[in-house]
């Protein structure tokens, strides 16, 4: 590791790209795996948790790392593509050590861990040698607290945790992650740590993450929240995802949360829950881009530019007669974003409609939805009731969520790369 610095602050490694010797990207660092040792010995760094393509986390032993810094990591040799599973003797640096409250032995002062330094020992092992602390009493922890570094041997408090642990610095290290990536990190953590991270996320961010988690994780995290906050988070979720999650809860709990939600939000969710699960009505969203025919092309483009819209929802604008909230007035047609981009901004959206596409019905089956999208080369399609009123839209994302196996988020995509580094974890 002659090209590596002898000391690396680990929080700076979050999201850093990992490359093989040929310069091809292997993945991104999501965590580090260490073993805590007795008698004040510094933890030994076993390796990296790397997210590879397909959102699978694998283990890359430090013996495979030839260069490491805050910009990139270079590995050598074959990498085992088996999904990473944390062993009982192992500790995750980002997931379980950041934000831990520890005590400085000499002074008795307490602090929160916001970073750690690892360095190469004489025996060529990487170890956690120093800890960056933010000092203060329990009531004074915050960004303005005094910060400094101490040697690992000079602190105590890294025994298996029982007390509550915050998540401020872990989330700071992972704040640039997309919701799907953060969900993947949370999924691999112990339930207690998951709950602490959920408590630290704001409602909107937690809602985005929940939408990307398996149902079992969603129910566990939501169940750990108080009812008021759980209802607030459900309001931030897309109605179709909220309906799917509420359907997994005990009926009494589901009704309590629906009562606590804003009436309009709850009404959308109840309507979606009234449809059969594997139908267009059961998978659609009630929040597509809906405009009247006298809106301009500029209006339409402004709506589809909203950052919170998925690409599939932004692909179509649904033009209807008032009212504009589902169930709307009569559906007139849809406007494709490619057509909108070719029209003068001052033109009316009603003049750029595709009126030839037959809409779906709420009771359309998965097969019928799939055939419809494939036939017309669509990534989204309108769903209307018997009076041709728009009640929602189905996207290809919704369809795939229902066509794939229930545990698809846990099932890695096929990847190249063989070899076994698991026996190098000590």
C-alpha positions as CSV (number, residue, x, y, z in Angstrom):
1,X,0.0,0.0,0.0
2,X,2.9,2.3,-0.7
3,X,0.6,4.7,-2.6
4,X,-1.8,5.1,0.4
5,X,-1.7,7.6,3.2
6,X,-0.8,6.1,6.5
7,X,-3.9,7.6,8.2
8,X,-7.3,7.9,6.7
9,X,-10.4,9.5,8.3
10,X,-13.1,7.0,7.6
11,X,-16.2,9.3,7.3
12,X,-14.6,10.7,4.1
13,X,-14.7,7.2,2.6
14,X,-18.6,7.1,2.5
15,X,-19.6,6.7,-1.2
16,X,-16.0,6.7,-2.5
17,X,-15.7,4.6,-5.6
18,X,-13.8,1.3,-5.6
19,X,-11.9,0.3,-8.8
20,X,-10.1,-2.9,-9.9
21,X,-6.5,-2.7,-11.2
22,X,-7.8,-2.2,-14.8
23,X,-9.6,0.9,-13.8
24,X,-13.1,-0.5,-14.0
25,X,-15.5,0.5,-11.2
26,X,-16.3,-2.3,-8.7
27,X,-18.8,-0.2,-6.6
28,X,-19.0,2.3,-3.8
29,X,-18.0,2.1,-0.2
30,X,-21.1,1.9,2.1
31,X,-19.3,0.9,5.4
32,X,-16.3,-0.6,7.0
33,X,-16.2,-3.8,9.0
34,X,-14.1,-4.0,12.2
35,X,-13.5,-6.3,15.1
36,X,-13.5,-4.8,18.6
37,X,-10.6,-6.2,20.7
38,X,-10.1,-6.4,24.5
39,X,-7.5,-4.6,26.7
40,X,-7.7,-1.3,24.9
41,X,-6.3,-2.7,21.7
42,X,-7.4,-0.7,18.6
43,X,-10.1,-2.4,16.5
44,X,-8.8,-4.2,13.5
45,X,-10.3,-3.2,10.2
46,X,-11.3,-6.4,8.3
47,X,-12.5,-4.8,5.1
48,X,-15.0,-2.7,3.3
49,X,-18.7,-3.1,2.6
50,X,-19.0,-2.2,-1.1
51,X,-22.2,-1.7,-3.0
52,X,-21.9,-3.1,-6.4
53,X,-24.2,-2.9,-9.4
54,X,-27.6,-4.3,-8.6
55,X,-27.5,-2.7,-5.1
56,X,-25.9,-5.8,-3.7
57,X,-23.5,-5.2,-0.8
58,X,-20.3,-7.4,-0.8
59,X,-17.3,-7.7,1.4
60,X,-13.9,-6.6,0.2
61,X,-11.1,-7.6,2.6
62,X,-8.4,-5.1,3.4
63,X,-5.9,-7.6,2.1
64,X,-7.4,-7.0,-1.4
65,X,-6.9,-3.2,-1.1
66,X,-3.8,-1.8,-2.7
67,X,-4.5,1.9,-2.5
68,X,-6.9,3.9,-0.3
69,X,-7.6,7.6,0.1
70,X,-10.5,10.0,0.3
71,X,-10.8,10.0,-3.5
72,X,-10.8,6.4,-4.6
73,X,-9.9,2.9,-3.5
74,X,-8.0,0.4,-5.7
75,X,-8.4,-3.4,-5.2
76,X,-6.5,-6.3,-6.6
77,X,-7.3,-10.0,-7.2
78,X,-10.7,-11.6,-7.4
79,X,-13.6,-10.3,-5.3
80,X,-16.3,-12.5,-3.9
81,X,-19.6,-11.3,-5.2
82,X,-21.6,-13.1,-2.5
83,X,-24.0,-10.8,-0.5
84,X,-22.4,-9.3,2.6
85,X,-23.8,-10.6,5.9
86,X,-22.6,-9.2,9.1
87,X,-21.2,-11.7,11.6
88,X,-22.0,-11.5,15.4
89,X,-18.3,-10.6,16.2
90,X,-18.2,-7.8,13.7
91,X,-19.1,-4.1,14.0
92,X,-20.0,-1.6,11.3
93,X,-18.2,1.7,11.6
94,X,-20.8,3.9,10.0
95,X,-23.8,1.9,11.1
96,X,-22.8,1.2,14.7
97,X,-19.9,3.4,15.8
98,X,-20.6,6.9,14.5
99,X,-22.8,8.9,16.9
100,X,-21.8,6.6,19.9
101,X,-21.5,8.4,23.2
102,X,-18.1,7.6,24.7
103,X,-16.0,8.8,27.7
104,X,-12.5,10.1,27.8
105,X,-10.8,8.0,30.6
106,X,-8.5,10.7,32.0
107,X,-10.9,13.5,32.3
108,X,-14.3,11.7,32.4
109,X,-15.6,14.0,29.8
110,X,-18.2,12.6,27.4
111,X,-18.5,13.2,23.6
112,X,-20.2,11.9,20.5
113,X,-18.1,10.2,17.9
114,X,-18.3,12.0,14.5
115,X,-15.3,10.4,12.8
116,X,-12.5,7.9,13.2
117,X,-9.0,7.6,11.8
118,X,-7.6,4.3,10.7
119,X,-3.9,3.7,10.0
120,X,-1.6,1.0,8.9
121,X,0.0,-0.8,11.9
122,X,3.5,-2.3,11.8
123,X,2.1,-5.8,11.1
124,X,0.4,-4.3,8.0
125,X,-3.1,-4.5,9.5
126,X,-5.4,-1.5,9.3
127,X,-6.6,-0.5,12.8
128,X,-8.8,2.3,14.2
129,X,-6.2,4.4,16.0
130,X,-7.9,7.7,16.8
131,X,-11.4,8.9,17.4
132,X,-12.8,12.4,16.6
133,X,-15.2,13.6,19.3
134,X,-17.6,16.4,19.8
135,X,-17.6,17.1,23.5
136,X,-20.3,18.2,25.9
137,X,-22.9,16.9,28.3
138,X,-26.0,15.1,27.1
139,X,-27.9,18.4,26.8
140,X,-25.1,20.2,25.0
141,X,-24.3,17.8,22.2
142,X,-24.5,19.8,18.9
143,X,-22.6,21.3,16.1
144,X,-21.1,24.0,18.3
145,X,-19.5,21.6,20.9
146,X,-15.8,21.5,21.3
147,X,-14.2,18.9,18.9
148,X,-10.9,17.2,19.1
149,X,-9.2,13.8,18.5
150,X,-8.1,11.3,21.1
151,X,-6.3,8.0,20.9
152,X,-8.4,4.9,20.9
153,X,-6.8,3.6,24.1
154,X,-7.9,6.8,25.9
155,X,-11.7,6.3,25.5
156,X,-14.3,3.8,26.7
157,X,-17.8,3.2,25.7
158,X,-17.6,0.8,22.7
159,X,-19.0,-2.2,24.5
160,X,-22.1,-3.7,22.8
161,X,-24.6,-0.8,23.1
162,X,-27.8,-0.9,25.1
163,X,-28.6,2.8,25.5
164,X,-30.1,4.9,22.7
165,X,-27.6,6.0,20.1
166,X,-28.1,9.0,17.8
167,X,-27.6,9.1,14.1
168,X,-26.6,12.6,13.3
169,X,-23.0,11.9,12.1
170,X,-23.9,8.7,10.3
171,X,-26.5,10.5,8.3
172,X,-24.1,13.3,7.6
173,X,-21.7,10.8,6.1
174,X,-24.5,9.3,4.0
175,X,-26.5,12.4,3.2
176,X,-25.7,12.4,-0.6
177,X,-27.2,8.9,-1.0
178,X,-30.3,8.4,-3.0
179,X,-33.2,7.0,-1.0
180,X,-32.8,3.5,-2.5
181,X,-29.2,3.4,-1.5
182,X,-29.8,4.6,2.0
183,X,-32.6,2.1,2.3
184,X,-30.1,-0.6,1.3
185,X,-27.8,0.5,4.1
186,X,-30.6,0.6,6.7
187,X,-31.8,-2.8,5.6
188,X,-28.5,-4.4,6.6
189,X,-28.4,-2.8,10.1
190,X,-29.7,-4.4,13.3
191,X,-33.4,-3.5,14.1
192,X,-32.4,-1.2,17.0
193,X,-30.0,0.8,14.9
194,X,-32.6,1.0,12.1
195,X,-35.0,2.6,14.6
196,X,-32.5,5.2,15.7
197,X,-31.8,6.2,12.1
198,X,-35.5,6.4,11.3
199,X,-36.0,8.7,14.3
200,X,-33.2,11.0,13.1
201,X,-34.6,11.3,9.5
202,X,-37.1,14.0,8.7
203,X,-40.5,12.9,7.6
204,X,-40.0,13.4,3.9
205,X,-36.6,11.6,3.8
206,X,-38.0,8.8,5.9
207,X,-41.0,8.4,3.6
208,X,-38.7,8.2,0.5
209,X,-36.5,5.6,2.2
210,X,-39.5,3.5,3.4
211,X,-40.8,3.3,-0.2
212,X,-37.6,1.6,-1.2
213,X,-37.5,-1.0,1.7
214,X,-39.1,-4.5,1.8
215,X,-42.5,-4.6,3.4
216,X,-41.2,-6.4,6.5
217,X,-38.7,-3.5,7.2
218,X,-41.4,-0.9,6.5
219,X,-43.8,-2.4,9.0
220,X,-41.0,-2.8,11.7
221,X,-39.8,0.8,11.3
222,X,-43.3,2.4,11.1
223,X,-44.4,0.3,14.1
224,X,-41.5,1.8,16.2
225,X,-42.8,5.4,15.6
226,X,-45.5,7.0,17.7
227,X,-48.8,7.2,15.9
228,X,-48.7,10.9,15.1
229,X,-45.4,10.7,13.4
230,X,-46.2,7.5,11.6
231,X,-49.3,9.3,10.1
232,X,-47.1,12.3,9.1
233,X,-44.7,9.9,7.4
234,X,-47.5,8.1,5.5
235,X,-48.7,11.5,4.3
236,X,-45.3,12.1,2.7
237,X,-45.3,8.8,0.9
238,X,-46.9,8.4,-2.5
239,X,-50.6,7.3,-1.9
240,X,-50.1,3.9,-3.6
241,X,-47.0,3.1,-1.5
242,X,-48.8,4.3,1.6
243,X,-51.8,2.1,0.8
244,X,-49.6,-0.9,0.3
245,X,-47.9,-0.3,3.6
246,X,-51.1,0.3,5.6
247,X,-52.6,-2.9,4.1
248,X,-49.8,-4.8,5.9
249,X,-50.7,-3.4,9.3
250,X,-53.2,-4.8,11.8
251,X,-56.7,-3.4,11.0
252,X,-56.9,-1.4,14.3
253,X,-53.5,0.2,13.7
254,X,-54.3,0.9,10.1
255,X,-57.6,2.7,11.0
256,X,-55.9,4.7,13.8
257,X,-53.3,6.0,11.3
258,X,-55.9,6.8,8.6
259,X,-57.8,8.8,11.2
260,X,-54.7,10.8,12.1
261,X,-53.8,11.6,8.5
262,X,-55.1,14.7,6.7
263,X,-58.6,13.9,5.3
264,X,-57.6,14.4,1.7
265,X,-54.5,12.2,2.0
266,X,-56.5,9.5,3.9
267,X,-59.2,9.6,1.2
268,X,-56.7,8.8,-1.6
269,X,-55.3,5.9,0.4
270,X,-58.7,4.5,1.3
271,X,-59.7,4.7,-2.4
272,X,-56.6,2.8,-3.5
273,X,-57.1,0.2,-0.7
274,X,-60.6,-0.5,-2.1
275,X,-59.1,-2.0,-5.3
276,X,-57.8,-5.5,-5.7
277,X,-54.1,-5.7,-5.1
278,X,-53.0,-7.1,-8.5
279,X,-55.0,-4.7,-10.7
280,X,-54.4,-1.3,-12.3
281,X,-56.4,0.3,-9.5
282,X,-54.4,-1.5,-6.8
283,X,-51.0,-0.4,-8.2
284,X,-51.7,3.1,-9.6
285,X,-50.8,6.5,-8.2
286,X,-53.3,9.2,-7.6
287,X,-50.8,12.0,-8.1
288,X,-49.8,12.2,-11.8
289,X,-49.4,15.5,-13.6
290,X,-53.0,16.7,-14.3
291,X,-53.8,19.9,-16.2
292,X,-56.8,21.5,-17.9
293,X,-56.8,21.8,-21.7
294,X,-56.3,25.6,-21.6
295,X,-52.9,25.2,-19.7
296,X,-49.9,26.2,-21.8
297,X,-47.0,24.0,-22.9
298,X,-44.9,26.2,-20.5
299,X,-47.2,25.2,-17.7
300,X,-46.9,21.5,-18.5
301,X,-43.1,21.6,-18.7
302,X,-42.9,23.5,-15.4
303,X,-44.9,20.7,-13.8
304,X,-42.9,17.8,-15.2
305,X,-39.7,19.5,-14.1
306,X,-40.6,19.0,-10.4
307,X,-37.7,17.1,-8.8
308,X,-39.9,14.8,-6.7
309,X,-41.5,13.3,-9.9
310,X,-40.1,10.0,-11.0
311,X,-39.1,9.8,-14.7
312,X,-42.0,7.6,-15.6
313,X,-44.5,10.0,-14.0
314,X,-42.9,13.0,-15.7
315,X,-43.2,11.3,-19.1
316,X,-46.9,12.0,-19.5
317,X,-49.3,14.9,-18.7
318,X,-52.9,14.0,-18.3
319,X,-55.4,16.6,-19.6
320,X,-58.9,16.5,-18.2
321,X,-62.0,18.6,-17.7
322,X,-62.4,20.1,-14.2
323,X,-62.2,19.1,-11.4
324,X,-58.5,18.4,-11.6
325,X,-58.3,16.2,-8.4
326,X,-59.0,12.4,-9.0
327,X,-61.6,11.4,-9.7
328,X,-61.4,14.2,-12.2
329,X,-63.7,15.4,-15.0
330,X,-63.6,13.6,-18.3
331,X,-60.2,12.6,-19.6
332,X,-59.5,14.4,-22.9
333,X,-56.1,12.9,-23.7
334,X,-52.4,12.7,-22.7
335,X,-49.4,14.8,-23.7
336,X,-46.1,13.1,-24.1
337,X,-43.1,15.0,-22.9
338,X,-41.2,14.6,-26.2
339,X,-44.1,16.3,-28.0
340,X,-44.2,19.0,-25.4
341,X,-40.5,19.8,-25.9
342,X,-41.2,20.3,-29.7
343,X,-44.0,22.8,-29.2
344,X,-43.9,26.6,-28.7
345,X,-44.1,27.3,-24.9
346,X,-47.1,29.6,-25.4
347,X,-49.2,27.0,-27.2
348,X,-52.0,25.3,-25.4
349,X,-51.4,21.8,-24.1
350,X,-54.8,20.8,-25.4
351,X,-53.4,21.1,-29.0
352,X,-50.6,18.6,-28.3
353,X,-52.6,15.7,-27.1
354,X,-52.5,12.0,-28.0
355,X,-56.1,10.9,-28.0
356,X,-55.7,7.5,-29.6
357,X,-54.5,5.6,-26.5
358,X,-57.2,3.6,-24.8
359,X,-57.0,4.2,-21.0
360,X,-56.9,1.3,-18.5
361,X,-59.7,0.4,-16.1
362,X,-59.2,0.0,-12.4
363,X,-59.9,-3.7,-12.6
364,X,-57.4,-4.3,-15.5
365,X,-55.1,-7.2,-14.6
366,X,-51.3,-7.2,-14.3
367,X,-51.1,-9.0,-17.7
368,X,-53.4,-6.5,-19.3
369,X,-51.4,-3.6,-17.9
370,X,-48.2,-5.1,-19.1
371,X,-49.6,-5.8,-22.6
372,X,-51.0,-2.2,-22.8
373,X,-47.7,-0.5,-21.9
374,X,-45.7,-2.8,-24.3
375,X,-48.2,-2.4,-27.2
376,X,-48.0,1.4,-27.1
377,X,-44.4,1.7,-25.9
378,X,-45.4,3.6,-22.8
379,X,-43.8,4.1,-19.4
380,X,-47.1,5.2,-17.9
381,X,-50.8,5.1,-18.7
382,X,-54.1,6.7,-17.5
383,X,-56.6,4.7,-15.5
384,X,-60.3,5.8,-15.7
385,X,-63.6,4.8,-14.2
386,X,-66.8,3.9,-16.1
387,X,-67.5,7.6,-16.7
388,X,-64.1,8.2,-18.3
389,X,-62.9,10.2,-15.2
390,X,-59.2,9.9,-14.5
391,X,-58.7,8.1,-11.2
392,X,-55.0,7.6,-11.4
393,X,-52.0,6.5,-13.5
394,X,-50.0,3.3,-13.7
395,X,-46.3,3.5,-14.3
396,X,-43.8,0.8,-15.4
397,X,-42.2,1.2,-12.0
398,X,-45.5,0.2,-10.4
399,X,-45.9,-2.7,-12.8
400,X,-42.4,-4.1,-12.0
401,X,-42.9,-3.8,-8.3
402,X,-45.9,-6.2,-8.7
403,X,-44.4,-8.5,-11.3
404,X,-41.1,-9.1,-9.5
405,X,-41.0,-11.6,-6.6
406,X,-41.9,-10.1,-3.2
407,X,-38.2,-10.3,-2.0
408,X,-36.8,-8.8,-5.2
409,X,-35.1,-6.0,-3.2
410,X,-33.1,-8.7,-1.4
411,X,-32.3,-10.6,-4.6
412,X,-29.1,-9.4,-6.3
413,X,-28.9,-9.0,-10.0
414,X,-26.6,-11.4,-11.9
415,X,-23.0,-10.0,-11.6
416,X,-19.7,-11.1,-13.0
417,X,-16.8,-11.7,-10.7
418,X,-15.9,-14.8,-8.7
419,X,-13.4,-15.6,-5.9
420,X,-13.7,-15.8,-2.2
421,X,-12.5,-13.2,0.3
422,X,-14.7,-14.3,3.2
423,X,-12.1,-16.5,4.7
424,X,-9.9,-13.5,5.1
425,X,-12.2,-11.9,7.8
426,X,-10.3,-13.4,10.7
